[in-house]
Amino acid sequence: MGYLTGQINAQTRFEDKLDLRTTFDRFSPENLASNMPIVNLLNRFASSKNATASQIALAWLLAQKPFIVSIPGTRNIPHLNENLGALNIKLTTADLLELDTEYAKLKVYGGRMNAMQMAICE
């Protein structure tokens, strides 16, 4: 939803009637600011792999289990190409351990979706 790109922060304002993120508490200004350490972790790691934070997140997901399939959303070809770049990132066991260890020290603020969407997913 754009957060890992670094283009969204606590000062970002979404169009109330047009942007679904306005209904997710994870995208409130307070939670966007509180969750910035996650973006910072991914950006630090990405710089060591010559990748983007989004690519590291996707590569991490793909490395979890062979049957896990990520379904990243995109609206344009450049973002699609960025997402596909995650396939070229090989995370070692040490990389995965480092990411998991550092991430475990962080807290995620705000729910993934609004209550209506969570009910649909259950």
TORKOL-4160 file (C-alpha; in steps of 0.2 Angstrom, whole numbers, padded with zeros to 4 digits, m for minus):
122
<pt num="1" X="0000" Y="0000" Z="0000"/>
<pt num="2" X="0015" Y="0011" Z="m0003"/>
<pt num="3" X="0022" Y="0012" Z="0015"/>
<pt num="4" X="0038" Y="0003" Z="0012"/>
<pt num="5" X="0042" Y="0014" Z="m0003"/>
<pt num="6" X="0046" Y="0028" Z="0009"/>
<pt num="7" X="0034" Y="0039" Z="m0001"/>
<pt num="8" X="0021" Y="0039" Z="0014"/>
<pt num="9" X="0025" Y="0046" Z="0031"/>
<pt num="10" X="0016" Y="0054" Z="0045"/>
<pt num="11" X="0013" Y="0070" Z="0035"/>
<pt num="12" X="0004" Y="0061" Z="0021"/>
<pt num="13" X="m0014" Y="0065" Z="0018"/>
<pt num="14" X="m0025" Y="0053" Z="0009"/>
<pt num="15" X="m0041" Y="0058" Z="m0001"/>
<pt num="16" X="m0055" Y="0054" Z="0011"/>
<pt num="17" X="m0067" Y="0047" Z="m0001"/>
<pt num="18" X="m0055" Y="0040" Z="m0014"/>
<pt num="19" X="m0042" Y="0031" Z="m0004"/>
<pt num="20" X="m0046" Y="0015" Z="0006"/>
<pt num="21" X="m0031" Y="0018" Z="0017"/>
<pt num="22" X="m0040" Y="0032" Z="0027"/>
<pt num="23" X="m0051" Y="0018" Z="0035"/>
<pt num="24" X="m0035" Y="0008" Z="0041"/>
<pt num="25" X="m0029" Y="0013" Z="0058"/>
<pt num="26" X="m0011" Y="0008" Z="0052"/>
<pt num="27" X="m0011" Y="0023" Z="0041"/>
<pt num="28" X="m0016" Y="0036" Z="0054"/>
<pt num="29" X="m0002" Y="0049" Z="0056"/>
<pt num="30" X="0002" Y="0042" Z="0073"/>
<pt num="31" X="0004" Y="0024" Z="0067"/>
<pt num="32" X="0014" Y="0029" Z="0051"/>
<pt num="33" X="0026" Y="0038" Z="0062"/>
<pt num="34" X="0027" Y="0024" Z="0075"/>
<pt num="35" X="0030" Y="0011" Z="0061"/>
<pt num="36" X="0044" Y="0020" Z="0053"/>
<pt num="37" X="0057" Y="0009" Z="0062"/>
<pt num="38" X="0051" Y="m0005" Z="0051"/>
<pt num="39" X="0054" Y="0005" Z="0035"/>
<pt num="40" X="0071" Y="0010" Z="0041"/>
<pt num="41" X="0076" Y="m0008" Z="0045"/>
<pt num="42" X="0071" Y="m0013" Z="0027"/>
<pt num="43" X="0080" Y="0002" Z="0019"/>
<pt num="44" X="0096" Y="m0002" Z="0029"/>
<pt num="45" X="0095" Y="m0020" Z="0024"/>
<pt num="46" X="0090" Y="m0015" Z="0006"/>
<pt num="47" X="0105" Y="m0004" Z="0004"/>
<pt num="48" X="0117" Y="m0019" Z="0008"/>
<pt num="49" X="0108" Y="m0029" Z="m0006"/>
<pt num="50" X="0107" Y="m0015" Z="m0019"/>
<pt num="51" X="0088" Y="m0017" Z="m0018"/>
<pt num="52" X="0073" Y="m0007" Z="m0012"/>
<pt num="53" X="0064" Y="m0010" Z="0004"/>
<pt num="54" X="0049" Y="m0017" Z="m0005"/>
<pt num="55" X="0060" Y="m0030" Z="m0014"/>
<pt num="56" X="0068" Y="m0035" Z="0002"/>
<pt num="57" X="0050" Y="m0038" Z="0010"/>
<pt num="58" X="0045" Y="m0048" Z="m0005"/>
<pt num="59" X="0061" Y="m0058" Z="m0006"/>
<pt num="60" X="0059" Y="m0061" Z="0013"/>
<pt num="61" X="0041" Y="m0068" Z="0010"/>
<pt num="62" X="0046" Y="m0079" Z="m0004"/>
<pt num="63" X="0060" Y="m0086" Z="0006"/>
<pt num="64" X="0049" Y="m0092" Z="0020"/>
<pt num="65" X="0041" Y="m0108" Z="0012"/>
<pt num="66" X="0041" Y="m0114" Z="m0006"/>
<pt num="67" X="0022" Y="m0114" Z="m0006"/>
<pt num="68" X="0020" Y="m0096" Z="m0001"/>
<pt num="69" X="0015" Y="m0085" Z="m0016"/>
<pt num="70" X="0016" Y="m0066" Z="m0014"/>
<pt num="71" X="0003" Y="m0056" Z="m0023"/>
<pt num="72" X="0009" Y="m0038" Z="m0023"/>
<pt num="73" X="m0002" Y="m0025" Z="m0030"/>
<pt num="74" X="0003" Y="m0012" Z="m0042"/>
<pt num="75" X="m0004" Y="0001" Z="m0054"/>
<pt num="76" X="0010" Y="0004" Z="m0066"/>
<pt num="77" X="0024" Y="m0005" Z="m0075"/>
<pt num="78" X="0039" Y="0003" Z="m0065"/>
<pt num="79" X="0031" Y="m0004" Z="m0049"/>
<pt num="80" X="0028" Y="m0021" Z="m0057"/>
<pt num="81" X="0047" Y="m0021" Z="m0063"/>
<pt num="82" X="0052" Y="m0016" Z="m0045"/>
<pt num="83" X="0042" Y="m0030" Z="m0038"/>
<pt num="84" X="0049" Y="m0043" Z="m0050"/>
<pt num="85" X="0066" Y="m0038" Z="m0045"/>
<pt num="86" X="0063" Y="m0047" Z="m0029"/>
<pt num="87" X="0065" Y="m0063" Z="m0038"/>
<pt num="88" X="0084" Y="m0059" Z="m0041"/>
<pt num="89" X="0087" Y="m0056" Z="m0022"/>
<pt num="90" X="0094" Y="m0071" Z="m0014"/>
<pt num="91" X="0093" Y="m0070" Z="0005"/>
<pt num="92" X="0105" Y="m0082" Z="0015"/>
<pt num="93" X="0100" Y="m0090" Z="0031"/>
<pt num="94" X="0111" Y="m0077" Z="0040"/>
<pt num="95" X="0101" Y="m0063" Z="0031"/>
<pt num="96" X="0084" Y="m0071" Z="0036"/>
<pt num="97" X="0090" Y="m0073" Z="0054"/>
<pt num="98" X="0096" Y="m0055" Z="0055"/>
<pt num="99" X="0080" Y="m0048" Z="0047"/>
<pt num="100" X="0069" Y="m0059" Z="0059"/>
<pt num="101" X="0080" Y="m0054" Z="0074"/>
<pt num="102" X="0079" Y="m0036" Z="0071"/>
<pt num="103" X="0061" Y="m0036" Z="0066"/>
<pt num="104" X="0056" Y="m0045" Z="0082"/>
<pt num="105" X="0063" Y="m0030" Z="0092"/>
<pt num="106" X="0050" Y="m0019" Z="0084"/>
<pt num="107" X="0031" Y="m0017" Z="0087"/>
<pt num="108" X="0019" Y="m0014" Z="0073"/>
<pt num="109" X="0006" Y="m0001" Z="0077"/>
<pt num="110" X="m0012" Y="m0002" Z="0070"/>
<pt num="111" X="m0022" Y="m0015" Z="0062"/>
<pt num="112" X="m0019" Y="m0023" Z="0045"/>
<pt num="113" X="m0036" Y="m0018" Z="0038"/>
<pt num="114" X="m0052" Y="m0010" Z="0044"/>
<pt num="115" X="m0065" Y="m0021" Z="0053"/>
<pt num="116" X="m0076" Y="m0024" Z="0038"/>
<pt num="117" X="m0062" Y="m0031" Z="0028"/>
<pt num="118" X="m0055" Y="m0041" Z="0042"/>
<pt num="119" X="m0072" Y="m0049" Z="0044"/>
<pt num="120" X="m0072" Y="m0054" Z="0025"/>
<pt num="121" X="m0055" Y="m0062" Z="0027"/>
<pt num="122" X="m0060" Y="m0073" Z="0042"/>
